[in-house]
């Protein structure tokens, strides 16, 4: 078991969640997309907001798809200029 798996399992245990419900690959992909499309600080905020949405009943697949669409259409800024 790697460190990320151990951390995930420990956090889930602490919060009374089933570690099997954590879609790590999906969460990491969405975080990577939001960090790239918006800014690095957007990654943890986006992950948190996805969790809130899912906790309030939005199906996880739908929430992820909506964030993907938003990130795909977010204005890109070339910081090299």
PDB file with SEQRES, HELIX, SHEET and CRYST1 records, atoms N, CA, C and O in Angstrom:
SEQRES   1 A   81  UNK UNK UNK UNK UNK UNK UNK UNK UNK UNK UNK UNK UNK          
SEQRES   2 A   81  UNK UNK UNK UNK UNK UNK UNK UNK UNK UNK UNK UNK UNK          
SEQRES   3 A   81  UNK UNK UNK UNK UNK UNK UNK UNK UNK UNK UNK UNK UNK          
SEQRES   4 A   81  UNK UNK UNK UNK UNK UNK UNK UNK UNK UNK UNK UNK UNK          
SEQRES   5 A   81  UNK UNK UNK UNK UNK UNK UNK UNK UNK UNK UNK UNK UNK          
SEQRES   6 A   81  UNK UNK UNK UNK UNK UNK UNK UNK UNK UNK UNK UNK UNK          
SEQRES   7 A   81  UNK UNK UNK                                                  
HELIX    1 AA1 UNK A    3  UNK A   15  1                                  13    
HELIX    2 AA2 UNK A   19  UNK A   21  5                                   3    
HELIX    3 AA3 UNK A   24  UNK A   37  1                                  14    
HELIX    4 AA4 UNK A   42  UNK A   55  1                                  14    
HELIX    5 AA5 UNK A   60  UNK A   72  1                                  13    
CRYST1    1.000    1.000    1.000  90.00  90.00  90.00 P 1           1          
ATOM      1  N   UNK A   1       0.853  -1.173   0.000  1.00  0.00           N  
ATOM      2  CA  UNK A   1       0.000   0.000   0.000  1.00  0.00           C  
ATOM      3  C   UNK A   1       0.906   1.246   0.000  1.00  0.00           C  
ATOM      4  O   UNK A   1       1.845   1.347   0.790  1.00  0.00           O  
ATOM      5  N   UNK A   2       0.601   2.185  -0.900  1.00  0.00           N  
ATOM      6  CA  UNK A   2       1.429   3.390  -0.940  1.00  0.00           C  
ATOM      7  C   UNK A   2       0.902   4.447   0.021  1.00  0.00           C  
ATOM      8  O   UNK A   2      -0.157   4.276   0.625  1.00  0.00           O  
ATOM      9  N   UNK A   3       1.641   5.531   0.158  1.00  0.00           N  
ATOM     10  CA  UNK A   3       1.303   6.568   1.123  1.00  0.00           C  
ATOM     11  C   UNK A   3      -0.064   7.188   0.846  1.00  0.00           C  
ATOM     12  O   UNK A   3      -0.811   7.459   1.787  1.00  0.00           O  
ATOM     13  N   UNK A   4      -0.412   7.419  -0.427  1.00  0.00           N  
ATOM     14  CA  UNK A   4      -1.706   8.004  -0.761  1.00  0.00           C  
ATOM     15  C   UNK A   4      -2.844   7.061  -0.374  1.00  0.00           C  
ATOM     16  O   UNK A   4      -3.876   7.510   0.125  1.00  0.00           O  
ATOM     17  N   UNK A   5      -2.667   5.782  -0.598  1.00  0.00           N  
ATOM     18  CA  UNK A   5      -3.682   4.805  -0.202  1.00  0.00           C  
ATOM     19  C   UNK A   5      -3.844   4.767   1.315  1.00  0.00           C  
ATOM     20  O   UNK A   5      -4.959   4.699   1.833  1.00  0.00           O  
ATOM     21  N   UNK A   6      -2.724   4.812   2.011  1.00  0.00           N  
ATOM     22  CA  UNK A   6      -2.770   4.808   3.473  1.00  0.00           C  
ATOM     23  C   UNK A   6      -3.471   6.064   3.990  1.00  0.00           C  
ATOM     24  O   UNK A   6      -4.300   5.987   4.897  1.00  0.00           O  
ATOM     25  N   UNK A   7      -3.135   7.222   3.411  1.00  0.00           N  
ATOM     26  CA  UNK A   7      -3.748   8.475   3.828  1.00  0.00           C  
ATOM     27  C   UNK A   7      -5.252   8.434   3.569  1.00  0.00           C  
ATOM     28  O   UNK A   7      -6.047   8.793   4.438  1.00  0.00           O  
ATOM     29  N   UNK A   8      -5.635   7.999   2.381  1.00  0.00           N  
ATOM     30  CA  UNK A   8      -7.049   7.920   2.020  1.00  0.00           C  
ATOM     31  C   UNK A   8      -7.796   7.022   3.005  1.00  0.00           C  
ATOM     32  O   UNK A   8      -8.869   7.383   3.488  1.00  0.00           O  
ATOM     33  N   UNK A   9      -7.234   5.867   3.297  1.00  0.00           N  
ATOM     34  CA  UNK A   9      -7.868   4.935   4.232  1.00  0.00           C  
ATOM     35  C   UNK A   9      -7.986   5.550   5.626  1.00  0.00           C  
ATOM     36  O   UNK A   9      -9.011   5.394   6.290  1.00  0.00           O  
ATOM     37  N   UNK A  10      -6.939   6.248   6.068  1.00  0.00           N  
ATOM     38  CA  UNK A  10      -6.962   6.861   7.397  1.00  0.00           C  
ATOM     39  C   UNK A  10      -7.997   7.984   7.480  1.00  0.00           C  
ATOM     40  O   UNK A  10      -8.727   8.088   8.465  1.00  0.00           O  
ATOM     41  N   UNK A  11      -8.058   8.824   6.443  1.00  0.00           N  
ATOM     42  CA  UNK A  11      -9.038   9.919   6.446  1.00  0.00           C  
ATOM     43  C   UNK A  11     -10.454   9.356   6.406  1.00  0.00           C  
ATOM     44  O   UNK A  11     -11.333   9.828   7.127  1.00  0.00           O  
ATOM     45  N   UNK A  12     -10.675   8.356   5.573  1.00  0.00           N  
ATOM     46  CA  UNK A  12     -12.004   7.741   5.498  1.00  0.00           C  
ATOM     47  C   UNK A  12     -12.397   7.148   6.851  1.00  0.00           C  
ATOM     48  O   UNK A  12     -13.533   7.311   7.295  1.00  0.00           O  
ATOM     49  N   UNK A  13     -11.468   6.468   7.499  1.00  0.00           N  
ATOM     50  CA  UNK A  13     -11.763   5.883   8.813  1.00  0.00           C  
ATOM     51  C   UNK A  13     -12.096   6.986   9.813  1.00  0.00           C  
ATOM     52  O   UNK A  13     -13.045   6.859  10.587  1.00  0.00           O  
ATOM     53  N   UNK A  14     -11.327   8.054   9.799  1.00  0.00           N  
ATOM     54  CA  UNK A  14     -11.542   9.164  10.726  1.00  0.00           C  
ATOM     55  C   UNK A  14     -12.895   9.829  10.513  1.00  0.00           C  
ATOM     56  O   UNK A  14     -13.538  10.259  11.471  1.00  0.00           O  
ATOM     57  N   UNK A  15     -13.332   9.915   9.242  1.00  0.00           N  
ATOM     58  CA  UNK A  15     -14.595  10.582   8.910  1.00  0.00           C  
ATOM     59  C   UNK A  15     -15.778   9.626   8.831  1.00  0.00           C  
ATOM     60  O   UNK A  15     -16.898  10.047   8.544  1.00  0.00           O  
ATOM     61  N   UNK A  16     -15.536   8.344   9.083  1.00  0.00           N  
ATOM     62  CA  UNK A  16     -16.616   7.363   9.042  1.00  0.00           C  
ATOM     63  C   UNK A  16     -17.098   7.079   7.629  1.00  0.00           C  
ATOM     64  O   UNK A  16     -18.281   6.814   7.414  1.00  0.00           O  
ATOM     65  N   UNK A  17     -16.182   7.132   6.665  1.00  0.00           N  
ATOM     66  CA  UNK A  17     -16.521   6.882   5.262  1.00  0.00           C  
ATOM     67  C   UNK A  17     -15.954   5.546   4.810  1.00  0.00           C  
ATOM     68  O   UNK A  17     -15.021   5.018   5.415  1.00  0.00           O  
ATOM     69  N   UNK A  18     -16.524   5.008   3.747  1.00  0.00           N  
ATOM     70  CA  UNK A  18     -16.030   3.774   3.145  1.00  0.00           C  
ATOM     71  C   UNK A  18     -14.937   4.142   2.143  1.00  0.00           C  
ATOM     72  O   UNK A  18     -15.202   4.848   1.170  1.00  0.00           O  
ATOM     73  N   UNK A  19     -13.726   3.674   2.372  1.00  0.00           N  
ATOM     74  CA  UNK A  19     -12.609   3.998   1.482  1.00  0.00           C  
ATOM     75  C   UNK A  19     -12.873   3.531   0.053  1.00  0.00           C  
ATOM     76  O   UNK A  19     -12.320   4.093  -0.893  1.00  0.00           O  
ATOM     77  N   UNK A  20     -13.701   2.521  -0.111  1.00  0.00           N  
ATOM     78  CA  UNK A  20     -14.038   2.034  -1.443  1.00  0.00           C  
ATOM     79  C   UNK A  20     -14.861   3.021  -2.248  1.00  0.00           C  
ATOM     80  O   UNK A  20     -14.953   2.912  -3.471  1.00  0.00           O  
ATOM     81  N   UNK A  21     -15.463   3.989  -1.559  1.00  0.00           N  
ATOM     82  CA  UNK A  21     -16.256   5.005  -2.256  1.00  0.00           C  
ATOM     83  C   UNK A  21     -15.405   6.132  -2.816  1.00  0.00           C  
ATOM     84  O   UNK A  21     -15.899   6.956  -3.585  1.00  0.00           O  
ATOM     85  N   UNK A  22     -14.144   6.179  -2.444  1.00  0.00           N  
ATOM     86  CA  UNK A  22     -13.262   7.255  -2.908  1.00  0.00           C  
ATOM     87  C   UNK A  22     -12.738   6.925  -4.298  1.00  0.00           C  
ATOM     88  O   UNK A  22     -11.998   5.958  -4.484  1.00  0.00           O  
ATOM     89  N   UNK A  23     -13.123   7.722  -5.250  1.00  0.00           N  
ATOM     90  CA  UNK A  23     -12.651   7.557  -6.632  1.00  0.00           C  
ATOM     91  C   UNK A  23     -11.417   8.431  -6.815  1.00  0.00           C  
ATOM     92  O   UNK A  23     -11.473   9.488  -7.443  1.00  0.00           O  
ATOM     93  N   UNK A  24     -10.305   7.972  -6.255  1.00  0.00           N  
ATOM     94  CA  UNK A  24      -9.074   8.770  -6.257  1.00  0.00           C  
ATOM     95  C   UNK A  24      -8.658   9.220  -7.641  1.00  0.00           C  
ATOM     96  O   UNK A  24      -8.320  10.389  -7.831  1.00  0.00           O  
ATOM     97  N   UNK A  25      -8.675   8.322  -8.613  1.00  0.00           N  
ATOM     98  CA  UNK A  25      -8.231   8.684  -9.967  1.00  0.00           C  
ATOM     99  C   UNK A  25      -9.094   9.798 -10.544  1.00  0.00           C  
ATOM    100  O   UNK A  25      -8.585  10.704 -11.204  1.00  0.00           O  
ATOM    101  N   UNK A  26     -10.387   9.732 -10.298  1.00  0.00           N  
ATOM    102  CA  UNK A  26     -11.310  10.755 -10.806  1.00  0.00           C  
ATOM    103  C   UNK A  26     -11.045  12.086 -10.111  1.00  0.00           C  
ATOM    104  O   UNK A  26     -10.966  13.127 -10.763  1.00  0.00           O  
ATOM    105  N   UNK A  27     -10.909  12.050  -8.795  1.00  0.00           N  
ATOM    106  CA  UNK A  27     -10.664  13.277  -8.029  1.00  0.00           C  
ATOM    107  C   UNK A  27      -9.345  13.911  -8.461  1.00  0.00           C  
ATOM    108  O   UNK A  27      -9.270  15.127  -8.642  1.00  0.00           O  
ATOM    109  N   UNK A  28      -8.314  13.100  -8.626  1.00  0.00           N  
ATOM    110  CA  UNK A  28      -7.015  13.633  -9.035  1.00  0.00           C  
ATOM    111  C   UNK A  28      -7.063  14.223 -10.437  1.00  0.00           C  
ATOM    112  O   UNK A  28      -6.427  15.243 -10.703  1.00  0.00           O  
ATOM    113  N   UNK A  29      -7.811  13.593 -11.336  1.00  0.00           N  
ATOM    114  CA  UNK A  29      -7.933  14.121 -12.699  1.00  0.00           C  
ATOM    115  C   UNK A  29      -8.651  15.469 -12.700  1.00  0.00           C  
ATOM    116  O   UNK A  29      -8.219  16.405 -13.372  1.00  0.00           O  
ATOM    117  N   UNK A  30      -9.746  15.565 -11.946  1.00  0.00           N  
ATOM    118  CA  UNK A  30     -10.479  16.830 -11.875  1.00  0.00           C  
ATOM    119  C   UNK A  30      -9.606  17.909 -11.234  1.00  0.00           C  
ATOM    120  O   UNK A  30      -9.609  19.055 -11.683  1.00  0.00           O  
ATOM    121  N   UNK A  31      -8.868  17.553 -10.199  1.00  0.00           N  
ATOM    122  CA  UNK A  31      -7.979  18.521  -9.552  1.00  0.00           C  
ATOM    123  C   UNK A  31      -6.902  18.992 -10.524  1.00  0.00           C  
ATOM    124  O   UNK A  31      -6.586  20.181 -10.577  1.00  0.00           O  
ATOM    125  N   UNK A  32      -6.345  18.072 -11.282  1.00  0.00           N  
ATOM    126  CA  UNK A  32      -5.316  18.422 -12.274  1.00  0.00           C  
ATOM    127  C   UNK A  32      -5.894  19.348 -13.336  1.00  0.00           C  
ATOM    128  O   UNK A  32      -5.264  20.334 -13.718  1.00  0.00           O  
ATOM    129  N   UNK A  33      -7.102  19.025 -13.815  1.00  0.00           N  
ATOM    130  CA  UNK A  33      -7.742  19.864 -14.834  1.00  0.00           C  
ATOM    131  C   UNK A  33      -8.006  21.268 -14.314  1.00  0.00           C  
ATOM    132  O   UNK A  33      -7.722  22.248 -15.003  1.00  0.00           O  
ATOM    133  N   UNK A  34      -8.549  21.373 -13.104  1.00  0.00           N  
ATOM    134  CA  UNK A  34      -8.861  22.705 -12.578  1.00  0.00           C  
ATOM    135  C   UNK A  34      -7.584  23.486 -12.286  1.00  0.00           C  
ATOM    136  O   UNK A  34      -7.558  24.704 -12.462  1.00  0.00           O  
ATOM    137  N   UNK A  35      -6.541  22.821 -11.849  1.00  0.00           N  
ATOM    138  CA  UNK A  35      -5.268  23.502 -11.608  1.00  0.00           C  
ATOM    139  C   UNK A  35      -4.685  24.028 -12.913  1.00  0.00           C  
ATOM    140  O   UNK A  35      -4.097  25.108 -12.946  1.00  0.00           O  
ATOM    141  N   UNK A  36      -4.849  23.266 -13.979  1.00  0.00           N  
ATOM    142  CA  UNK A  36      -4.317  23.663 -15.276  1.00  0.00           C  
ATOM    143  C   UNK A  36      -5.186  24.712 -15.950  1.00  0.00           C  
ATOM    144  O   UNK A  36      -4.669  25.680 -16.507  1.00  0.00           O  
ATOM    145  N   UNK A  37      -6.488  24.531 -15.908  1.00  0.00           N  
ATOM    146  CA  UNK A  37      -7.410  25.436 -16.608  1.00  0.00           C  
ATOM    147  C   UNK A  37      -7.596  26.763 -15.891  1.00  0.00           C  
ATOM    148  O   UNK A  37      -7.822  27.786 -16.537  1.00  0.00           O  
ATOM    149  N   UNK A  38      -7.504  26.763 -14.575  1.00  0.00           N  
ATOM    150  CA  UNK A  38      -7.790  27.975 -13.802  1.00  0.00           C  
ATOM    151  C   UNK A  38      -6.516  28.456 -13.114  1.00  0.00           C  
ATOM    152  O   UNK A  38      -5.880  29.408 -13.565  1.00  0.00           O  
ATOM    153  N   UNK A  39      -6.157  27.807 -12.043  1.00  0.00           N  
ATOM    154  CA  UNK A  39      -4.952  28.128 -11.273  1.00  0.00           C  
ATOM    155  C   UNK A  39      -4.744  27.010 -10.262  1.00  0.00           C  
ATOM    156  O   UNK A  39      -5.695  26.316  -9.902  1.00  0.00           O  
ATOM    157  N   UNK A  40      -3.537  26.833  -9.811  1.00  0.00           N  
ATOM    158  CA  UNK A  40      -3.251  25.741  -8.878  1.00  0.00           C  
ATOM    159  C   UNK A  40      -4.164  25.729  -7.662  1.00  0.00           C  
ATOM    160  O   UNK A  40      -4.627  24.658  -7.270  1.00  0.00           O  
ATOM    161  N   UNK A  41      -4.444  26.881  -7.045  1.00  0.00           N  
ATOM    162  CA  UNK A  41      -5.322  26.862  -5.873  1.00  0.00           C  
ATOM    163  C   UNK A  41      -6.749  26.397  -6.185  1.00  0.00           C  
ATOM    164  O   UNK A  41      -7.505  26.072  -5.270  1.00  0.00           O  
ATOM    165  N   UNK A  42      -7.116  26.363  -7.449  1.00  0.00           N  
ATOM    166  CA  UNK A  42      -8.457  25.899  -7.813  1.00  0.00           C  
ATOM    167  C   UNK A  42      -8.609  24.397  -7.574  1.00  0.00           C  
ATOM    168  O   UNK A  42      -9.728  23.917  -7.393  1.00  0.00           O  
ATOM    169  N   UNK A  43      -7.518  23.656  -7.572  1.00  0.00           N  
ATOM    170  CA  UNK A  43      -7.591  22.199  -7.427  1.00  0.00           C  
ATOM    171  C   UNK A  43      -8.229  21.762  -6.108  1.00  0.00           C  
ATOM    172  O   UNK A  43      -9.213  21.023  -6.143  1.00  0.00           O  
ATOM    173  N   UNK A  44      -7.720  22.181  -4.951  1.00  0.00           N  
ATOM    174  CA  UNK A  44      -8.356  21.728  -3.710  1.00  0.00           C  
ATOM    175  C   UNK A  44      -9.757  22.302  -3.526  1.00  0.00           C  
ATOM    176  O   UNK A  44     -10.634  21.640  -2.970  1.00  0.00           O  
ATOM    177  N   UNK A  45      -9.968  23.524  -3.990  1.00  0.00           N  
ATOM    178  CA  UNK A  45     -11.300  24.123  -3.869  1.00  0.00           C  
ATOM    179  C   UNK A  45     -12.301  23.333  -4.701  1.00  0.00           C  
ATOM    180  O   UNK A  45     -13.408  23.050  -4.244  1.00  0.00           O  
ATOM    181  N   UNK A  46     -11.911  22.977  -5.922  1.00  0.00           N  
ATOM    182  CA  UNK A  46     -12.792  22.208  -6.800  1.00  0.00           C  
ATOM    183  C   UNK A  46     -13.092  20.838  -6.203  1.00  0.00           C  
ATOM    184  O   UNK A  46     -14.236  20.385  -6.226  1.00  0.00           O  
ATOM    185  N   UNK A  47     -12.068  20.181  -5.670  1.00  0.00           N  
ATOM    186  CA  UNK A  47     -12.275  18.865  -5.053  1.00  0.00           C  
ATOM    187  C   UNK A  47     -13.235  18.972  -3.871  1.00  0.00           C  
ATOM    188  O   UNK A  47     -14.113  18.125  -3.704  1.00  0.00           O  
ATOM    189  N   UNK A  48     -13.073  19.996  -3.061  1.00  0.00           N  
ATOM    190  CA  UNK A  48     -13.971  20.202  -1.930  1.00  0.00           C  
ATOM    191  C   UNK A  48     -15.399  20.419  -2.410  1.00  0.00           C  
ATOM    192  O   UNK A  48     -16.332  19.803  -1.894  1.00  0.00           O  
ATOM    193  N   UNK A  49     -15.570  21.297  -3.400  1.00  0.00           N  
ATOM    194  CA  UNK A  49     -16.914  21.598  -3.899  1.00  0.00           C  
ATOM    195  C   UNK A  49     -17.569  20.383  -4.543  1.00  0.00           C  
ATOM    196  O   UNK A  49     -18.784  20.211  -4.442  1.00  0.00           O  
ATOM    197  N   UNK A  50     -16.780  19.540  -5.204  1.00  0.00           N  
ATOM    198  CA  UNK A  50     -17.328  18.280  -5.734  1.00  0.00           C  
ATOM    199  C   UNK A  50     -17.855  17.427  -4.592  1.00  0.00           C  
ATOM    200  O   UNK A  50     -18.941  16.854  -4.686  1.00  0.00           O  
ATOM    201  N   UNK A  51     -17.090  17.344  -3.517  1.00  0.00           N  
ATOM    202  CA  UNK A  51     -17.523  16.565  -2.360  1.00  0.00           C  
ATOM    203  C   UNK A  51     -18.802  17.101  -1.750  1.00  0.00           C  
ATOM    204  O   UNK A  51     -19.681  16.331  -1.362  1.00  0.00           O  
ATOM    205  N   UNK A  52     -18.909  18.413  -1.665  1.00  0.00           N  
ATOM    206  CA  UNK A  52     -20.129  19.025  -1.132  1.00  0.00           C  
ATOM    207  C   UNK A  52     -21.304  18.689  -2.042  1.00  0.00           C  
ATOM    208  O   UNK A  52     -22.372  18.305  -1.566  1.00  0.00           O  
ATOM    209  N   UNK A  53     -21.106  18.835  -3.357  1.00  0.00           N  
ATOM    210  CA  UNK A  53     -22.192  18.551  -4.303  1.00  0.00           C  
ATOM    211  C   UNK A  53     -22.643  17.099  -4.207  1.00  0.00           C  
ATOM    212  O   UNK A  53     -23.841  16.821  -4.174  1.00  0.00           O  
ATOM    213  N   UNK A  54     -21.699  16.182  -4.162  1.00  0.00           N  
ATOM    214  CA  UNK A  54     -22.039  14.757  -4.060  1.00  0.00           C  
ATOM    215  C   UNK A  54     -22.721  14.477  -2.722  1.00  0.00           C  
ATOM    216  O   UNK A  54     -23.676  13.703  -2.655  1.00  0.00           O  
ATOM    217  N   UNK A  55     -22.232  15.105  -1.668  1.00  0.00           N  
ATOM    218  CA  UNK A  55     -22.854  14.948  -0.357  1.00  0.00           C  
ATOM    219  C   UNK A  55     -24.286  15.457  -0.319  1.00  0.00           C  
ATOM    220  O   UNK A  55     -25.100  14.992   0.479  1.00  0.00           O  
ATOM    221  N   UNK A  56     -24.585  16.407  -1.180  1.00  0.00           N  
ATOM    222  CA  UNK A  56     -25.938  16.956  -1.242  1.00  0.00           C  
ATOM    223  C   UNK A  56     -26.812  16.238  -2.264  1.00  0.00           C  
ATOM    224  O   UNK A  56     -27.944  16.652  -2.515  1.00  0.00           O  
ATOM    225  N   UNK A  57     -26.292  15.167  -2.852  1.00  0.00           N  
ATOM    226  CA  UNK A  57     -27.121  14.329  -3.694  1.00  0.00           C  
ATOM    227  C   UNK A  57     -26.870  14.371  -5.181  1.00  0.00           C  
ATOM    228  O   UNK A  57     -27.511  13.631  -5.928  1.00  0.00           O  
ATOM    229  N   UNK A  58     -25.944  15.227  -5.648  1.00  0.00           N  
ATOM    230  CA  UNK A  58     -25.628  15.224  -7.081  1.00  0.00           C  
ATOM    231  C   UNK A  58     -24.819  13.955  -7.355  1.00  0.00           C  
ATOM    232  O   UNK A  58     -23.810  13.724  -6.689  1.00  0.00           O  
ATOM    233  N   UNK A  59     -25.233  13.129  -8.317  1.00  0.00           N  
ATOM    234  CA  UNK A  59     -24.456  11.923  -8.625  1.00  0.00           C  
ATOM    235  C   UNK A  59     -23.015  12.295  -8.995  1.00  0.00           C  
ATOM    236  O   UNK A  59     -22.787  13.270  -9.711  1.00  0.00           O  
ATOM    237  N   UNK A  60     -22.059  11.525  -8.512  1.00  0.00           N  
ATOM    238  CA  UNK A  60     -20.652  11.885  -8.711  1.00  0.00           C  
ATOM    239  C   UNK A  60     -20.291  12.006 -10.184  1.00  0.00           C  
ATOM    240  O   UNK A  60     -19.574  12.931 -10.566  1.00  0.00           O  
ATOM    241  N   UNK A  61     -20.768  11.103 -11.009  1.00  0.00           N  
ATOM    242  CA  UNK A  61     -20.461  11.175 -12.437  1.00  0.00           C  
ATOM    243  C   UNK A  61     -20.973  12.460 -13.067  1.00  0.00           C  
ATOM    244  O   UNK A  61     -20.300  13.065 -13.901  1.00  0.00           O  
ATOM    245  N   UNK A  62     -22.165  12.870 -12.663  1.00  0.00           N  
ATOM    246  CA  UNK A  62     -22.738  14.111 -13.185  1.00  0.00           C  
ATOM    247  C   UNK A  62     -21.936  15.326 -12.707  1.00  0.00           C  
ATOM    248  O   UNK A  62     -21.651  16.232 -13.490  1.00  0.00           O  
ATOM    249  N   UNK A  63     -21.579  15.338 -11.436  1.00  0.00           N  
ATOM    250  CA  UNK A  63     -20.808  16.456 -10.890  1.00  0.00           C  
ATOM    251  C   UNK A  63     -19.464  16.582 -11.602  1.00  0.00           C  
ATOM    252  O   UNK A  63     -19.045  17.685 -11.954  1.00  0.00           O  
ATOM    253  N   UNK A  64     -18.796  15.463 -11.811  1.00  0.00           N  
ATOM    254  CA  UNK A  64     -17.503  15.470 -12.492  1.00  0.00           C  
ATOM    255  C   UNK A  64     -17.669  15.949 -13.936  1.00  0.00           C  
ATOM    256  O   UNK A  64     -16.875  16.760 -14.414  1.00  0.00           O  
ATOM    257  N   UNK A  65     -18.682  15.461 -14.624  1.00  0.00           N  
ATOM    258  CA  UNK A  65     -18.901  15.869 -16.014  1.00  0.00           C  
ATOM    259  C   UNK A  65     -19.155  17.368 -16.106  1.00  0.00           C  
ATOM    260  O   UNK A  65     -18.668  18.025 -17.026  1.00  0.00           O  
ATOM    261  N   UNK A  66     -19.904  17.904 -15.172  1.00  0.00           N  
ATOM    262  CA  UNK A  66     -20.196  19.340 -15.186  1.00  0.00           C  
ATOM    263  C   UNK A  66     -18.928  20.162 -14.957  1.00  0.00           C  
ATOM    264  O   UNK A  66     -18.731  21.194 -15.598  1.00  0.00           O  
ATOM    265  N   UNK A  67     -18.076  19.709 -14.051  1.00  0.00           N  
ATOM    266  CA  UNK A  67     -16.819  20.423 -13.800  1.00  0.00           C  
ATOM    267  C   UNK A  67     -15.906  20.299 -15.022  1.00  0.00           C  
ATOM    268  O   UNK A  67     -15.240  21.265 -15.393  1.00  0.00           O  
ATOM    269  N   UNK A  68     -15.868  19.120 -15.649  1.00  0.00           N  
ATOM    270  CA  UNK A  68     -15.069  18.948 -16.874  1.00  0.00           C  
ATOM    271  C   UNK A  68     -15.511  19.944 -17.947  1.00  0.00           C  
ATOM    272  O   UNK A  68     -14.681  20.606 -18.570  1.00  0.00           O  
ATOM    273  N   UNK A  69     -16.816  20.043 -18.153  1.00  0.00           N  
ATOM    274  CA  UNK A  69     -17.326  20.983 -19.163  1.00  0.00           C  
ATOM    275  C   UNK A  69     -16.931  22.412 -18.826  1.00  0.00           C  
ATOM    276  O   UNK A  69     -16.511  23.170 -19.701  1.00  0.00           O  
ATOM    277  N   UNK A  70     -17.066  22.773 -17.568  1.00  0.00           N  
ATOM    278  CA  UNK A  70     -16.706  24.118 -17.144  1.00  0.00           C  
ATOM    279  C   UNK A  70     -15.218  24.381 -17.402  1.00  0.00           C  
ATOM    280  O   UNK A  70     -14.854  25.430 -17.931  1.00  0.00           O  
ATOM    281  N   UNK A  71     -14.371  23.433 -17.030  1.00  0.00           N  
ATOM    282  CA  UNK A  71     -12.925  23.590 -17.228  1.00  0.00           C  
ATOM    283  C   UNK A  71     -12.574  23.662 -18.714  1.00  0.00           C  
ATOM    284  O   UNK A  71     -11.695  24.429 -19.108  1.00  0.00           O  
ATOM    285  N   UNK A  72     -13.258  22.866 -19.539  1.00  0.00           N  
ATOM    286  CA  UNK A  72     -12.995  22.882 -20.987  1.00  0.00           C  
ATOM    287  C   UNK A  72     -13.300  24.228 -21.613  1.00  0.00           C  
ATOM    288  O   UNK A  72     -12.672  24.608 -22.602  1.00  0.00           O  
ATOM    289  N   UNK A  73     -14.251  24.950 -21.054  1.00  0.00           N  
ATOM    290  CA  UNK A  73     -14.665  26.225 -21.633  1.00  0.00           C  
ATOM    291  C   UNK A  73     -14.130  27.438 -20.866  1.00  0.00           C  
ATOM    292  O   UNK A  73     -14.479  28.578 -21.170  1.00  0.00           O  
ATOM    293  N   UNK A  74     -13.280  27.177 -19.868  1.00  0.00           N  
ATOM    294  CA  UNK A  74     -12.741  28.278 -19.083  1.00  0.00           C  
ATOM    295  C   UNK A  74     -11.727  29.045 -19.931  1.00  0.00           C  
ATOM    296  O   UNK A  74     -10.905  28.429 -20.609  1.00  0.00           O  
ATOM    297  N   UNK A  75     -11.772  30.377 -19.906  1.00  0.00           N  
ATOM    298  CA  UNK A  75     -10.818  31.158 -20.713  1.00  0.00           C  
ATOM    299  C   UNK A  75      -9.382  30.855 -20.298  1.00  0.00           C  
ATOM    300  O   UNK A  75      -9.046  30.855 -19.114  1.00  0.00           O  
ATOM    301  N   UNK A  76      -8.558  30.601 -21.286  1.00  0.00           N  
ATOM    302  CA  UNK A  76      -7.150  30.314 -21.032  1.00  0.00           C  
ATOM    303  C   UNK A  76      -6.370  31.611 -21.038  1.00  0.00           C  
ATOM    304  O   UNK A  76      -6.598  32.484 -21.876  1.00  0.00           O  
ATOM    305  N   UNK A  77      -5.447  31.732 -20.095  1.00  0.00           N  
ATOM    306  CA  UNK A  77      -4.604  32.906 -20.020  1.00  0.00           C  
ATOM    307  C   UNK A  77      -3.166  32.438 -20.227  1.00  0.00           C  
ATOM    308  O   UNK A  77      -2.697  31.525 -19.548  1.00  0.00           O  
ATOM    309  N   UNK A  78      -2.493  33.053 -21.145  1.00  0.00           N  
ATOM    310  CA  UNK A  78      -1.084  32.737 -21.364  1.00  0.00           C  
ATOM    311  C   UNK A  78      -0.261  33.657 -20.475  1.00  0.00           C  
ATOM    312  O   UNK A  78      -0.098  34.839 -20.775  1.00  0.00           O  
ATOM    313  N   UNK A  79       0.252  33.114 -19.388  1.00  0.00           N  
ATOM    314  CA  UNK A  79       0.976  33.915 -18.404  1.00  0.00           C  
ATOM    315  C   UNK A  79       2.365  34.301 -18.891  1.00  0.00           C  
ATOM    316  O   UNK A  79       3.067  35.059 -18.221  1.00  0.00           O  
ATOM    317  N   UNK A  80       2.766  33.793 -20.040  1.00  0.00           N  
ATOM    318  CA  UNK A  80       4.087  34.136 -20.562  1.00  0.00           C  
ATOM    319  C   UNK A  80       4.109  35.535 -21.185  1.00  0.00           C  
ATOM    320  O   UNK A  80       5.182  36.108 -21.376  1.00  0.00           O  
ATOM    321  N   UNK A  81       2.943  36.083 -21.500  1.00  0.00           N  
ATOM    322  CA  UNK A  81       2.870  37.433 -22.105  1.00  0.00           C  
ATOM    323  C   UNK A  81       3.148  38.519 -21.107  1.00  0.00           C  
ATOM    324  O   UNK A  81       3.125  39.699 -21.457  1.00  0.00           O  
TER     325      UNK A  81                                                      
END                                                                             
